[in-house]
Amino acid sequence: MSFKNITAIILFIIAFFIQSACFAANFQVHDLVLDNSDKTVLIRGKGDFRDSTTGVYVPVPDKSDSLNLINNITTFTLSNPAGYVIDIPNSTLPEGSRYYKLKNSKIVNRIDLLQHDTDIVRVVFTLNNAKDLPNFKTYSDGKNIIVKYNNQLVQNSIQHKFYTLSGDMDKSAVVQNTATDIIFNSNNYKLEIIPKLQNKYYLSLVTQNSEGLILKGIGEISLQKIKYFDNNTRAEIILDSSNIIPTLENKTYNIPGAVKNTKATLAINKLNDKKIKLTILGESLKDYRAVISPDNQSLFISHRSHVLNTSFALNNAKLLSYNLTKNENGYYIFDLNFDKSVAYDIFELNDSYYLDINNLPDFDETALKKLLKNSDLNIQTMKISKDKTRYIIPSKNLNFSYANVESNAKSIKLCFKEKPQAEKINEDAIIIASKEEKIAAAGKIPEEDALSKDKNYKKDESKSGNINVVYVPKEDNSKIIYKEPKKKKPESTTISALKKVVLDPGHGGTDCGAIGGGVVYEKNLNLKVAKMVEEKLKKKNVHVYMTRSEDIFIPLEDRVNYSNEISPDIYVSIHANSTVQNVTYGLEVHYYKDDSLELANTMHAIFSSDKNLKKWDTKDRGVIKSRFYVINHTEAPSVLMEMGFISNPVEREKLMTKQRQEEVATAIVDGILEYLKVK
């Protein structure tokens, strides 16, 4: 090779490296995006400042007063005045140096953008107080740089929508606390900006513990309404205005805490630059919850039984106030304010909206009743564990709009709007008077030869050979109403004060149950007797929970879920029997699980005692093991009581009397108290 050729090659190599060096500075820093929450800043640019794009880039915590390399970015701190410095390599500042003067930030005084060297852009945060320096963290994937500087969220930040129907995040909302002047160094030109609500969430970590899966990130979590598919075996959660670290994309994780040998998994996928899709696969997925942490930056996903037993905050919150307003457009705004940040989860089932506050032990029942006294909005409350409170808004006549949360999670607003011409639910009398209702009622019972064709009916054969027909309604979107029993000072310190009983008046609403003589609805008889049982048990200081307290339809699954969340000592379902043979009569007690046999025998001994059989002129049809849905799926010992046959004209007439209803209720109560060993 000649000297001339060697020289040409050397010159080519030099030129290549010069060109490569020029191309290395290929990240242009354009501006800063300040989030109105006064806790994060996005350094927005174009290109890529990394030397190599083949590595995995994850957030690395900074160390105070020392150099630290994050994806080729150098960060360090200053002491006087207190400052946090970021040097971005391979970058330029096309619009020139400038600084951002933050008007109302509690932490940052100003932020300088400087061309520190020919290929280094320096970002300098000047702080109001050095104590905030340890809170500064830098996150980057090579193209985006996010600086988080606030662990204790500001008190006056605006609310953002954390739960919506369609992902409407109200991007036009403006705030008051981080308005900023930008002063350009070259000509002293001043530009005022008012940051918009960013709601940007950056998912960076997934961890597991024995109870569930934890998704962690920075920013503000915002969810769309959770959707269920494939007979409740697949659920989707969309995280709005969210991005994800590349190493988490298309990953699937097992969700710890699944129950009864079931398995649940969570798949994470990036839909686009603004949405993340979480797909849960498993069984009975409506039993799973997604709890948002008090700092709005973590999502805990697990089975509800583990959520009930998990502590989500170091300190419990105290309710400060309720507020309920209704504007001229028909929108209800229900506002809750707390003294500390709260952990919360939301879900919708059967035309009811549920808000669970997971570190609120007391919901101030007196204040809520006072608030709702002159309002037509129905809101119920109940404690679902010692430190958790549930708010239930039956929305049969309402359209849910959105839920807002303050950035410090000390205030939550729920917004609903009245449906046009909403139908109001009325409690029917036991005897239906109108001819039209009688005809409609009679049409609800299928003929005997059609039972095998109707999938909503199940046959249960007792040992005596009789066939009982039990109506099992399909799940629909009817509303669900639960009422917390009134708090009452115990009259004594008997064990009864510690006991909980769930009463389940069978059927209700569109499900009439059996219909005797074309005019007597089982659903009404069940409810009347159940209310008598409730009243008698309360006088014995037993905590009573009703699956329904009025004439509404509640799917069997929701009755079971309600009971399982309360974790009562026993579950008692109250029914009246029916068969196509109108001569059949008598009393039955049904159970299914082995742990319910003792309860069934105890209840049966009193309910079908010789004294009652003689007084009621009926017969004992025994304790029967039956695979009815509610006594099969409730976790507590459970029984289903059949108080008599309304298909038998003689027994139906007796059951319609108040005296017989009171006596049946007393027998059920005595059996419950005997089992609970209440003296």
C-alpha positions in Angstrom: 0.0 0.0 0.0 1.4 3.4 -1.0 1.9 6.3 1.4 -0.7 8.2 -0.5 -3.3 5.5 0.1 -2.4 5.2 3.8 -2.8 9.0 4.1 -6.2 8.9 2.4 -7.4 6.1 4.8 -6.1 8.1 7.9 -7.9 11.2 6.7 -11.1 9.2 6.1 -10.9 7.7 9.6 -10.3 11.2 11.1 -13.2 12.6 9.1 -15.4 9.7 10.3 -14.7 10.3 13.9 -15.1 14.1 13.5 -18.5 13.4 11.9 -19.4 10.9 14.6 -18.4 13.4 17.3 -20.7 16.0 15.6 -23.5 13.5 15.4 -22.9 12.5 19.1 -24.3 15.9 20.2 -27.7 14.9 18.9 -30.0 15.8 21.8 -31.6 19.2 21.6 -33.0 20.6 24.8 -36.0 22.8 24.0 -37.8 23.6 27.2 -39.1 22.5 30.6 -42.5 21.2 31.3 -43.6 22.1 34.8 -46.4 20.0 36.3 -48.9 22.0 38.3 -48.6 19.6 41.2 -45.2 21.3 42.1 -43.4 18.0 42.3 -42.0 17.0 38.9 -40.3 18.7 35.9 -40.0 17.2 32.5 -36.9 18.3 30.5 -38.2 18.1 27.0 -35.9 17.6 24.1 -35.5 15.9 20.7 -33.1 13.1 19.9 -31.0 10.8 22.2 -28.1 11.9 24.5 -26.9 8.4 25.2 -23.5 7.1 23.8 -25.1 3.6 23.4 -28.8 2.8 22.9 -28.5 -0.9 23.5 -28.5 -0.9 27.3 -31.3 -1.0 29.8 -31.9 2.3 31.5 -33.7 2.5 34.8 -34.0 5.2 37.5 -31.0 5.4 39.8 -31.2 7.3 43.1 -28.9 10.3 43.5 -26.4 10.7 46.4 -26.2 14.0 48.1 -23.1 16.1 47.5 -21.5 13.6 45.2 -21.3 12.8 41.5 -23.7 10.3 40.1 -24.0 8.9 36.6 -27.6 8.2 35.3 -27.7 7.0 31.7 -24.6 9.2 31.0 -26.2 12.1 32.9 -24.1 13.6 35.7 -25.9 15.0 38.7 -24.6 16.8 41.8 -25.7 19.1 44.6 -24.7 22.6 45.7 -24.7 23.9 49.3 -24.8 27.7 49.1 -27.3 28.5 47.8 -28.9 25.0 47.9 -29.0 23.6 44.4 -29.4 20.5 42.3 -27.5 20.3 39.1 -28.0 18.0 36.0 -25.4 17.9 33.2 -26.8 16.3 30.0 -24.1 15.1 27.6 -24.2 15.2 23.8 -26.7 18.0 23.9 -27.3 21.5 22.8 -29.7 24.4 23.7 -30.9 25.9 20.3 -33.0 28.6 21.8 -30.3 29.8 24.1 -29.8 30.0 27.9 -32.6 31.2 30.1 -34.1 30.7 33.6 -37.5 29.9 34.9 -38.7 31.9 38.0 -41.3 29.9 39.8 -43.8 32.2 41.5 -45.5 30.0 44.1 -43.5 26.9 44.4 -42.8 25.8 48.0 -39.6 24.1 47.0 -37.9 25.5 43.9 -37.0 29.2 43.5 -35.7 29.1 40.0 -34.5 26.7 37.3 -31.6 27.7 34.9 -31.0 26.2 31.5 -27.4 26.8 30.4 -25.2 25.7 27.5 -22.4 24.7 29.9 -20.0 23.4 27.2 -20.2 22.9 23.5 -21.9 19.5 24.0 -23.3 19.8 27.6 -26.5 21.4 28.7 -26.7 22.2 32.4 -29.9 22.4 34.4 -29.6 24.1 37.8 -32.4 24.0 40.3 -32.1 26.7 43.0 -34.0 25.7 46.1 -35.7 27.7 48.8 -34.5 25.3 51.5 -31.6 22.8 51.6 -33.7 20.3 53.5 -35.5 19.4 50.2 -32.3 18.4 48.5 -32.6 14.7 49.4 -36.0 14.5 47.7 -34.5 15.3 44.2 -34.4 12.2 41.9 -33.7 12.0 38.2 -35.3 9.4 35.9 -34.4 8.8 32.3 -34.6 6.4 29.5 -32.2 8.3 27.2 -34.8 10.4 25.5 -37.0 11.8 28.3 -35.7 13.3 31.6 -38.0 13.6 34.5 -37.0 15.3 37.8 -39.0 14.5 40.9 -38.4 16.8 43.8 -41.4 16.6 46.2 -42.2 13.7 48.5 -44.6 15.6 50.7 -47.2 16.9 48.3 -48.3 20.5 48.4 -51.4 21.4 50.3 -53.1 23.6 47.6 -52.6 21.6 44.4 -55.5 21.2 42.1 -57.6 18.1 41.9 -57.2 15.8 39.0 -59.5 13.1 37.6 -58.2 9.7 38.8 -61.2 7.7 37.6 -63.2 8.3 34.5 -65.5 6.4 32.1 -63.6 7.2 29.0 -60.3 8.7 29.9 -61.4 12.3 29.8 -58.5 13.8 31.8 -59.6 17.5 31.6 -56.3 18.6 30.0 -57.4 22.2 29.9 -57.5 22.7 33.7 -55.1 25.3 35.0 -53.8 25.8 38.5 -52.6 28.5 40.8 -49.4 27.2 42.4 -46.6 27.0 39.9 -47.1 30.0 37.5 -43.7 30.8 36.1 -41.8 33.6 34.4 -39.3 32.6 31.7 -36.4 35.1 31.3 -34.2 34.6 28.2 -30.6 35.6 28.9 -29.8 37.0 25.5 -32.4 39.8 25.4 -34.0 39.8 28.8 -37.3 38.9 27.2 -39.9 37.7 29.8 -42.6 35.2 29.1 -45.2 34.2 31.7 -46.6 30.6 31.6 -49.3 28.9 33.7 -48.7 25.2 33.7 -51.5 22.9 32.6 -52.5 19.8 34.4 -50.1 17.2 33.1 -51.3 14.1 34.9 -48.2 12.3 33.5 -47.5 9.0 35.1 -44.2 7.1 34.5 -44.4 3.4 35.5 -40.9 2.3 36.4 -41.1 -0.7 38.8 -43.2 -3.8 39.6 -42.7 -5.7 42.8 -44.5 -8.5 44.6 -45.2 -9.3 48.2 -47.1 -12.2 49.7 -50.5 -10.5 49.3 -50.3 -8.9 45.9 -48.6 -7.0 43.1 -47.3 -3.4 43.5 -46.9 -1.1 40.5 -44.7 1.9 41.3 -43.8 5.1 39.4 -43.8 8.8 39.5 -46.6 11.3 38.6 -50.3 10.9 39.1 -52.2 7.7 38.6 -55.4 8.0 36.5 -57.6 5.1 35.7 -60.4 4.5 33.2 -63.4 2.4 34.3 -62.4 -1.2 34.8 -63.9 -3.5 32.2 -64.7 -7.2 32.6 -64.9 -9.8 29.8 -65.3 -13.5 29.2 -67.6 -14.3 32.1 -65.5 -12.4 34.6 -62.2 -14.2 33.7 -60.5 -11.2 32.0 -60.4 -7.6 33.2 -58.7 -4.5 31.7 -57.5 -1.4 33.5 -56.3 1.5 31.3 -53.8 3.9 32.9 -54.3 7.3 31.3 -51.6 9.9 30.5 -49.0 7.2 31.3 -45.7 5.9 30.0 -43.7 2.9 30.9 -40.0 1.9 31.2 -39.1 -0.3 28.3 -38.1 -3.3 30.4 -41.7 -3.6 31.8 -43.4 -3.7 28.4 -45.2 -6.9 27.4 -44.3 -8.6 30.8 -46.7 -10.9 32.7 -46.6 -11.3 36.4 -48.4 -13.7 38.8 -50.6 -11.9 41.3 -49.8 -13.3 44.8 -52.7 -13.7 47.2 -55.1 -15.6 44.9 -57.4 -17.8 47.0 -58.8 -21.3 46.9 -56.0 -22.6 44.6 -56.9 -20.1 41.9 -54.3 -18.3 39.8 -54.4 -14.7 38.6 -51.9 -13.0 36.3 -51.3 -9.4 35.3 -50.0 -8.5 31.8 -48.6 -5.0 31.1 -48.7 -3.5 27.6 -48.1 -0.1 26.2 -51.1 1.0 24.0 -49.4 4.2 22.9 -47.3 7.1 24.3 -50.2 8.1 26.6 -51.9 4.9 27.7 -50.9 1.6 29.5 -53.1 -1.4 29.5 -53.2 -3.8 32.4 -54.8 -7.1 31.6 -55.8 -9.4 34.5 -56.6 -13.1 33.8 -58.1 -15.5 36.4 -61.3 -16.4 38.0 -63.9 -14.2 39.7 -62.0 -11.1 38.8 -64.6 -8.8 40.3 -63.2 -9.9 43.6 -59.9 -8.2 42.8 -59.1 -4.6 43.8 -56.7 -1.9 42.6 -55.7 0.3 45.5 -54.0 3.7 44.9 -51.4 4.7 47.4 -51.7 8.0 49.4 -49.0 9.6 47.2 -51.0 8.7 44.1 -47.9 6.9 42.6 -48.4 3.2 43.4 -51.1 0.7 42.5 -51.6 -2.4 44.7 -53.5 -5.2 42.9 -54.8 -8.2 44.9 -57.8 -10.2 46.0 -60.2 -8.3 48.2 -59.6 -10.6 51.1 -55.9 -9.5 51.2 -56.8 -5.8 50.7 -59.0 -6.0 53.8 -56.1 -7.3 55.9 -53.4 -5.0 54.5 -52.3 -1.7 56.0 -51.8 1.0 53.3 -50.6 3.9 55.4 -48.5 4.6 58.5 -51.2 6.7 60.0 -55.0 6.4 59.8 -56.9 9.4 58.4 -59.7 11.3 60.1 -62.7 12.6 58.3 -62.8 16.4 58.5 -66.0 17.2 56.5 -68.6 16.2 54.0 -70.1 18.4 51.3 -72.8 17.7 48.8 -73.9 20.1 46.1 -76.2 19.9 43.1 -75.9 22.4 40.4 -78.5 23.6 37.9 -77.4 21.1 35.3 -78.3 18.2 37.6 -74.8 17.2 38.6 -74.2 16.0 42.2 -70.7 16.7 43.7 -70.0 14.6 46.8 -66.9 15.9 48.5 -64.9 14.2 51.3 -62.0 15.9 53.1 -59.5 14.3 55.4 -56.7 15.4 57.7 -54.2 13.0 56.2 -53.5 11.5 52.8 -55.7 8.4 52.1 -55.3 5.2 50.2 -58.3 4.5 48.1 -59.8 2.2 45.5 -62.9 2.4 43.3 -65.1 0.0 41.5 -68.6 -0.3 40.0 -70.9 -3.3 40.3 -74.6 -3.7 39.6 -75.5 0.0 39.2 -73.7 1.0 42.4 -70.5 2.9 42.7 -68.1 1.9 45.5 -65.4 4.1 47.1 -63.2 2.4 49.7 -61.0 4.5 51.9 -58.4 2.1 53.2 -57.0 4.0 56.1 -60.2 5.6 57.5 -61.5 3.8 60.7 -64.5 6.1 61.3 -66.9 7.6 58.7 -68.8 10.0 61.1 -72.3 8.6 60.5 -74.0 11.5 62.2 -72.4 14.1 59.9 -73.3 12.1 56.8 -77.0 11.6 57.9 -77.2 15.3 58.5 -75.8 16.1 55.1 -78.2 13.7 53.3 -81.3 14.7 55.4 -82.6 17.0 52.7 -81.0 15.4 49.7 -82.4 12.8 47.3 -78.9 11.3 46.7 -78.6 8.0 48.4 -75.2 7.3 50.0 -74.6 4.4 52.4 -71.5 3.7 54.5 -70.1 0.7 56.2 -66.9 -0.4 57.8 -65.4 -3.3 55.9 -62.5 -3.8 58.4 -61.2 -2.0 61.5 -59.3 0.7 59.5 -61.3 0.7 56.2 -64.6 2.5 55.3 -66.8 2.0 52.2 -69.1 4.5 50.6 -71.8 3.1 48.3 -73.8 5.3 45.9 -76.6 3.3 44.3 -76.6 4.8 40.8 -79.7 3.1 39.3 -81.0 6.6 38.6 -77.6 8.3 38.2 -74.9 8.5 35.6 -71.4 8.4 37.0 -69.2 11.1 35.6 -65.8 11.1 37.2 -63.8 11.0 40.5 -61.3 13.7 41.5 -58.5 13.5 44.0 -56.4 16.3 45.4 -52.7 15.8 44.6 -52.1 15.3 48.4 -54.9 12.8 48.5 -56.6 14.7 51.3 -59.7 15.5 49.3 -61.9 13.3 47.0 -64.8 14.4 44.9 -67.3 12.1 43.2 -69.5 13.5 40.4 -72.8 12.1 39.2 -75.6 13.3 37.0 -79.3 12.4 37.2 -80.6 10.2 34.4 -83.5 11.6 32.5 -86.9 10.4 33.7 -85.3 8.0 36.2 -87.7 5.4 37.5 -88.0 5.3 41.3 -88.2 2.0 43.1 -91.2 1.4 45.4 -91.7 -1.2 48.1 -94.6 -3.4 47.2 -97.2 -4.7 49.6 -97.2 -8.4 50.1 -100.7 -8.6 48.5 -100.6 -7.3 45.0 -103.9 -5.6 44.3 -104.0 -4.6 40.7 -105.2 -7.0 38.0 -102.3 -6.1 35.7 -99.7 -7.0 38.4 -101.4 -10.3 39.1 -101.2 -11.2 35.5 -97.6 -10.1 35.2 -96.7 -12.0 38.4 -98.4 -15.2 37.3 -96.5 -15.1 34.0 -93.2 -15.3 35.9 -93.5 -18.9 36.9 -92.7 -21.4 34.1 -94.7 -24.6 33.8 -93.3 -27.8 35.2 -92.5 -29.3 31.8 -90.6 -26.2 30.9 -88.3 -26.3 34.0 -85.7 -28.5 32.3 -85.5 -26.0 29.4 -85.1 -22.9 31.6 -81.4 -22.6 32.6 -82.4 -20.2 35.4 -84.1 -22.9 37.4 -82.5 -25.7 39.4 -84.0 -28.8 40.9 -83.1 -30.0 44.3 -84.3 -33.4 45.5 -84.5 -34.0 49.2 -84.1 -37.4 50.8 -87.9 -37.6 51.1 -88.2 -37.6 47.3 -89.8 -34.2 47.1 -88.6 -31.8 44.4 -87.9 -28.2 45.4 -87.6 -25.7 42.6 -85.3 -22.8 43.3 -85.1 -19.8 41.0 -81.5 -18.7 40.3 -81.7 -15.4 38.5 -79.1 -14.3 35.9 -76.8 -11.5 36.9 -77.9 -8.1 35.6 -77.1 -4.5 36.2 -79.6 -3.9 39.0 -78.6 -1.7 41.9 -77.3 -3.0 45.2 -78.0 -1.3 48.5 -76.4 -2.2 51.8 -77.2 -0.5 55.1 -74.9 -0.3 58.0 -76.8 -1.0 61.2 -77.3 1.9 63.5 -74.6 2.2 66.1 -75.9 1.4 69.6 -74.2 1.3 72.9 -74.1 -2.3 74.1 -76.4 -3.0 77.0 -73.9 -5.4 78.5 -70.5 -7.0 77.8 -72.0 -10.3 76.6 -70.3 -12.1 73.8 -73.2 -11.0 71.5 -71.6 -7.5 71.3 -68.8 -9.1 69.3 -70.9 -11.2 66.9 -71.9 -10.4 63.3 -74.7 -12.0 61.4 -75.6 -11.5 57.7 -79.3 -11.9 56.9 -80.3 -12.6 53.3 -83.9 -12.0 52.4 -84.2 -14.2 49.3 -85.1 -12.8 45.9 -86.2 -9.2 45.4 -86.9 -6.6 42.7 -87.4 -8.2 39.3 -87.0 -11.6 40.9 -90.2 -12.3 42.7 -89.3 -15.8 43.8 -92.3 -18.1 44.2 -95.8 -16.7 43.8 -98.5 -18.2 45.8 -102.0 -18.2 44.5 -101.0 -15.6 41.9 -100.9 -12.8 44.4 -98.4 -13.6 47.2 -94.8 -12.8 46.3 -92.2 -14.7 48.1 -89.7 -11.8 47.9 -92.0 -9.6 50.1 -92.6 -12.3 52.7 -88.9 -13.0 53.0 -88.1 -9.4 53.5 -90.8 -8.9 56.2 -89.6 -11.8 58.2 -86.0 -10.9 57.8 -86.7 -7.3 59.1 -88.3 -8.9 62.2 -85.3 -11.1 62.7 -83.0 -8.1 62.3 -84.9 -6.0 64.9 -84.9 -8.9 67.4 -81.2 -9.6 67.0 -80.3 -5.9 67.4 -82.1 -5.9 70.8 -79.6 -8.6 71.8 -76.7 -6.4 70.7 -75.8 -8.6 67.7 -74.5 -6.7 64.7 -76.8 -7.4 61.8 -76.1 -6.8 58.1 -78.9 -7.2 55.5 -78.1 -8.1 51.9 -81.1 -6.0 51.0 -83.4 -3.8 53.1 -85.9 -3.0 50.4 -87.5 -4.5 47.3 -84.5 -4.6 44.9 -82.8 -7.3 42.9 -79.3 -8.3 44.0 -77.5 -11.0 42.1 -76.5 -14.1 44.1 -72.8 -13.4 43.5 -73.1 -10.0 45.1 -75.0 -11.3 48.1 -72.1 -13.7 48.6 -69.4 -11.0 48.0 -71.2 -8.7 50.5 -71.1 -11.4 53.2 -67.5 -12.4 52.5 -66.3 -8.8 52.8 -68.0 -8.5 56.2 -66.7 -11.9 57.4 -69.7 -12.5 59.7 -70.0 -15.4 62.2 -72.9 -16.8 60.3 -75.0 -16.2 57.1 -78.7 -17.0 57.2 -80.8 -16.9 54.0 -84.6 -16.7 54.6 -87.0 -18.1 52.0 -90.6 -19.5 51.5 -90.9 -22.7 49.7 -93.0 -23.7 46.6 -93.8 -26.7 44.5 -96.2 -27.6 41.7 -98.0 -29.9 44.1 -100.1 -27.7 46.3 -100.6 -30.3 49.0 -96.9 -30.2 50.0 -96.2 -28.3 53.3 -93.6 -28.2 56.1 -90.3 -26.7 57.3 -86.8 -27.2 55.9 -83.3 -26.2 56.9 -80.7 -26.4 54.1 -76.9 -26.4 54.4 -74.1 -27.5 52.0 -70.6 -27.0 53.5 -69.3 -29.3 56.3 -68.6 -26.3 58.6 -72.3 -25.4 58.3 -73.8 -28.7 59.6 -73.6 -27.7 63.3 -75.3 -24.4 62.5 -78.0 -26.2 60.5 -78.7 -28.8 63.3 -78.8 -26.0 65.9 -81.2 -23.9 63.9 -83.3 -26.9 63.0 -83.7 -28.1 66.6 -85.4 -24.9 67.6 -87.1 -24.0 64.3 -88.7 -27.4 63.9 -89.2 -28.2 67.5 -92.3 -30.2 68.6 -93.7 -27.0 70.1 -93.5 -25.1 66.9 -94.7 -28.0 64.7 -97.8 -28.3 66.9 -98.4 -24.6 67.1 -98.1 -24.0 63.4 -99.8 -27.3 62.4 -97.0 -28.2 60.0 -94.4 -30.9 59.7 -90.6 -31.2 59.8 -89.0 -32.0 56.4 -85.6 -32.2 57.9 -82.0 -30.9 57.5 -81.1 -31.1 53.8 -77.8 -30.9 52.1 -78.4 -28.7 49.1 -76.0 -27.0 46.7 -77.8 -23.7 46.6 -75.5 -20.9 45.4 -75.4 -18.7 48.5 -74.8 -21.4 51.0 -72.2 -23.0 48.8 -70.1 -19.8 48.1 -70.3 -17.9 51.4 -67.1 -18.3 53.5 -69.0 -18.2 56.8 -71.1 -21.1 58.1 -74.4 -20.7 56.3 -77.9 -22.0 56.1 -81.0 -21.5 54.0 -84.3 -21.5 56.0 -87.6 -22.5 54.3 -90.4 -21.2 56.5 -93.2 -23.0 54.7 -94.9 -23.6 51.3 -96.8 -20.7 49.8 -97.9 -23.0 47.0 -100.0 -24.7 49.7 -103.2 -22.6 50.2 -103.6 -23.6 53.9 -100.0 -22.9 54.9 -99.9 -19.8 52.7 -102.8 -18.3 54.6 -101.1 -18.9 57.9 -97.8 -17.4 56.7 -99.6 -14.2 55.7 -100.6 -13.5 59.3 -98.4 -11.2 61.3 -98.5 -13.6 64.3 -97.0 -16.4 62.3 -94.3 -14.2 60.8 -93.4 -13.0 64.3 -93.2 -16.5 65.6 -91.1 -17.7 62.6 -88.7 -14.7 63.2 -88.5 -15.5 66.9 -87.6 -19.2 66.1 -84.9 -18.1 63.7 -83.5 -15.6 66.3 -83.5 -18.2 69.0 -81.6 -20.6 66.8 -79.0 -18.0 65.9 -78.5 -17.0 69.5 -78.2 -20.6 70.6 -75.5 -21.2 68.0 -73.7 -18.0 69.0 -73.9 -19.0 72.6 -75.6 -15.8 73.6 -77.3 -15.9 76.9 
